């Protein structure tokens, strides 16, 4: 199982996301039925070949572990960079 370490984001929105991307990080979101939405940031160097990984991922945020599945990965239009990832909680 792939393990990803992330940090919870304090600021959300377009300008905060752009600032993350200039610092070699990108925003992500974790959501699911009857569970709180979690806005996180992930280091750009950690994520490698996620488009082929549809299995469960262990996400560690502030020493809490979540088991999630990658729902969608958003890429830059013409650069080989990830701009955003959507995760879904696993029951």
Secondary structure, 3 states (H helix, E strand, C coil): CEEEEEEECCCCCHHHHHHHHHCCEEEEEEEECCEEEEEEEEECCCCCCHHHCCCEEEEEECCEEEEEEEEEEEECCCCCCEEEEEEEECC
